[in-house]
Amino acid sequence: MNLITRTGIVATLLAISAATLAEVKASDAVEYRQGIYKAVKWNFGPMGDMVKGKQEFNAAEFTRRADNLAALSKMPLEGFIAGTYNGSYSGSTDALPAIEKDWETFAGIMSDFETNAAALAETAASGDMNAIRPAFMSVAKTCKSCHDKFKD
């Protein structure tokens, strides 16, 4: 085997390895953010049921879930990396390529999510549903605005 052939084989193997590593990193990022959003849903759903009167209001539980949501709201942004959006990622994701194209708007909505979730946690500590309801709705509206623009 001559030097050119060996060099070509090595280059091909390196390219395949790099592509495999990139895919692993992409899948890790998607799995990371999807895990966070499952935890968001786990906490947000019961709070919504309490706000709507479908579940009896429990101030301690609501506050705990609001605190969890505030912590979770700080986490997902780092999981949105290039190559992890619907159409450019080989796995399953509902994240639209519009995220990458309009990163500034997306990051702004994520910042609003963080701010509104922190405000909800603070308001939840009061135990006053009349104050909690509008704070909860602010978070819900932020989530909806992101889903409408950036989720398939």
Stockholm file with secondary structure:
# STOCKHOLM 1.0

chainA/1-152         MNLITRTGIVATLLAISAATLAEVKASDAVEYRQGIYKAVKWNFGPMGDMVKGKQEFNAAEFTRRADNLAALSKMPLEGFIAGTYNGSYSGSTDALPAIEKDWETFAGIMSDFETNAAALAETAASGDMNAIRPAFMSVAKTCKSCHDKFKD
#=GR chainA/1-152 SS CCHHHHHHHHHHHHHHHHHHHHHHHHHHHHHHHHHHHHHHHHHHHHHHHHHHTSSCCCHHHHHHHHHHHHHHTTSGGGGCCTTCSBTTBSSCCCBCTHHHHTHHHHHHHHHHHHHHHHHHHHHHTTTCHHHHHHHHHHHHHHHHHHHHHHBC
#=GC SS_cons         CCHHHHHHHHHHHHHHHHHHHHHHHHHHHHHHHHHHHHHHHHHHHHHHHHHHTSSCCCHHHHHHHHHHHHHHTTSGGGGCCTTCSBTTBSSCCCBCTHHHHTHHHHHHHHHHHHHHHHHHHHHHTTTCHHHHHHHHHHHHHHHHHHHHHHBC
//
